[in-house]
């Protein structure tokens, strides 16, 4: 399809929602350098070139090691608040109106930040994000899978006692290999009893069986990544039939070596199967990407037109856990933007 508009400019102005972005992984290079210089014992480089090299991941296990090191830089409630305000500024610059941000309270508990101070930082940061940058944030609280079931129990205990306003879902991140999803079934049941949606990572670096486990054991309503579903036609049919959305993060998959080349990414296969897909940046600070860049990849690599990209933005809104009123407002904004931009072109 021939495009008669400037697609990158169209993407930049398109109102968007993001559903899969990690708070710590979103930290800009400048923010990480500032924190690393404040905490030189962390092992995280304190100079730009060294940090860039630090972010060259050999595989997913190496990425997890680096993520844990960067996460260790967050040692105070003020650090958490700074991350929140920073991510909202970056999102506002891309016309992201709403985002469901994955936060990991157990990581903060383990470095000694008081439970109530963590909750206060989320609350204050979220309020500042809206007031200062016009971005509405919602929270997904996840278990760092490498810490196992004990972390899951600490996380759900914290959520039950301290979950702030804007909490919408419960997740599971980190490595998949050797971290069985069924062991977390009771933890996720407690989260669902609180009204939180189930949104575990699955099928990022393992096969489709991990996605099946997330569905059958954790009652997943959305799947983080889920790209291994492309290997299982029955699973693709199930996801499509039950409208279980995948939170797809192409650059992330490339940088962690989950896919060898961006051209090999299964996004087109999953889309052709009729699965609900959303585009996301995952850990944009670490992967040197943005949500706008992910949309540009969808255009240049996967062949989506500007109309398709606007539909993709609508899909993210519909797959979100925003209020119905909030969804209608953002969908109307997308509609108006698309009409204004496309009506003047043949």
PyMOL commands that set and color helices and strands:
alter all, ss='L'
color gray80, all
select helices_A, chain A and resi 7-13+29-38+40-42+48-54+60-71+77-92+105-110+115-133+145-162+181-193+208-218+227-231+233-241+250-255+262-264+267-272+284-287+291-300+306-319+324-342
alter helices_A, ss='H'
color red, helices_A
select strands_A, chain A and resi 16-22+96-103+136-144+167-173+197-198+201-202+222-225+245-248+277-279
alter strands_A, ss='S'
color yellow, strands_A
deselect
rebuild
show_as cartoon
